[in-house]
């Protein structure tokens, strides 16, 4: 998603998104709650995951999954988690 499309979806400008993305403007709780749903994720996930560490093909696949099937895709992916012995 482009900065312009994200900005439009949350009611701000591309310049603000650029500032948030670069870290020049703080990513407050307000922004996290506006941005996360548009990106189909949780606010905390935006802070937990470095987008540069996620394989580009995974992001491409995810973007092609219809919104109504993403819960099913998440459930399938959860089955691959490594269970830690506690």
C-alpha positions, 0 to 999 in steps of 0.5 A: 500500500502506498503512503498516499492510499494509507493516508486517504484511508485514515484521513490524513496526508501522505506527508504525515505518513512519511513522518510516521514511517521515518520516525520523525513523528512519534507513532502514538496510540492514536496513530496505531489504532487508526493505521492497524485496521487499514493494514489488517493487523493489530496495533501492537503488531506494528510495533513488534515486527520489523517489516524489513525482516518479513519475507517479501513473498509472504507479504505478497501472498498475504495481500492476495488473500481475500479479507474474508479468508484472512482469519482462516489463513491466520489459523493455518499459519498458527499451526506452524508455530514452534511450541516452547516447552515451559 
